[in-house]
């Protein structure tokens, strides 16, 4: 996988984590929060379902198991060096 693919996945994972962590929006407008979560999850699911066959098994594992913090750490390490 090239860096642009890794970056797109990292951005999608980070966006999903940010929505989950947005307790202010969730408390103020649960419907808007749910919609943002659906959008973020949909984007991430689309990227995850189109992973290339040569995708690292650990990244695939993290995404399939929704271990998103671990996925971000893994992606950051790959993108850094």
C-alpha positions, 0 to 999 in steps of 0.5 A, spaced: 500 500 500 502 506 498 502 512 503 496 516 500 492 509 501 495 509 508 493 516 509 486 516 507 485 510 512 488 514 517 484 520 516 478 516 516 479 512 522 481 519 526 475 522 523 471 516 526 474 516 533 473 524 533 466 523 532 465 518 537 469 522 542 464 528 541 460 528 547 458 535 546 454 534 540 452 527 542 449 531 548 446 537 545 443 533 538 443 526 538 440 525 531 446 530 528 451 526 532 448 519 530 448 522 522 456 524 523 457 517 526 454 514 520 458 518 515 464 517 518 463 509 519 461 509 512 467 512 509 471 508 513 467 501 512 468 503 504 476 504 505 476 497 509 472 493 504 477 495 498 483 494 502 488 491 497 490 483 497 497 485 499 495 489 505 498 488 512 495 483 516 495 487 522 492 493 519 486 488 516 486 485 523 485 492 527 480 494 522 476 488 522 476 488 530 474 495 530 481 496 534 481 503 531 486 506 536 491 501 535 490 502 527 492 509 528 498 507 532 500 502 526 498 507 521 502 513 524 508 508 525 508 506 517 507 513 515 513 516 519 518 512 516 
